[in-house]
Amino acid sequence: MVPSGNLFSLPEALPDEEVFEDLLAGPSVRIERILSSGQATPPGTWLDQDDDEWVALLQGEATLEYDDSSRVSLRAGDWVFIPAHTRHRVASTSSDPVCFWLAVHGRLR
C-alpha cells in the first residue's frame, strides 16, 4: 500500500489544541502536517529542537518569534528554515482560515 492523503483535510470538529500528524518518517527525516486554529506557544515557553526544521505555511497566517525578540510573519506559501537549537515560539496563528503547515525535521544542513 502506498501512503497517501490530503494535506487540506480537516477533522469533523476542530480540537482546542494544535494537531500534529506524521506523514512520513525515516531514520534521518520526518515530514509532519500541523493544523493550527488560533493557537500559540504559551508566553515564556520556547521550542528548542534537536533537529533542523524547514516549515511551510500552506494556508492561513502565522507569526514566529525568536528569543532575540525578532519575528517572522508568514502567509500562505511562505517558508522558513529553523536550525537545530534555535529557540523559537509560535506567537500567533489565524483561525479563519485555519493554518495548514508542512514541516520537515532532520539534519537538513
C-alpha positions, 0 to 999 in steps of 0.5 A: 500500500502506498501512503497517501492523503490530503494535506487540506483535510480537516477533522469533523470538529476542530480540537482546542489544541494544535494537531500534529500528524506524521506523514512520513518518517525515516531514520534521518527525516520526518515530514509532519502536517500541523493544523493550527486554529488560533493557537500559540506557544504559551508566553515564556515557553520556547521550542528548542529542537534537536533537529533542523526544521524547514516549515511551510505555511500552506494556508492561513497566517502565522507569526514566529518569534525568536528569543532575540525578540525578532519575528517572522510573519508568514502567509500562505506559501511562505517558508522558513528554515529553523536550525537545530537549537534555535529557540523559537515560539509560535506567537500567533496563528489565524483561525479563519482560515485555519493554518495548514503547515508542512514541516520537515525535521532532520539534519537538513544542513 
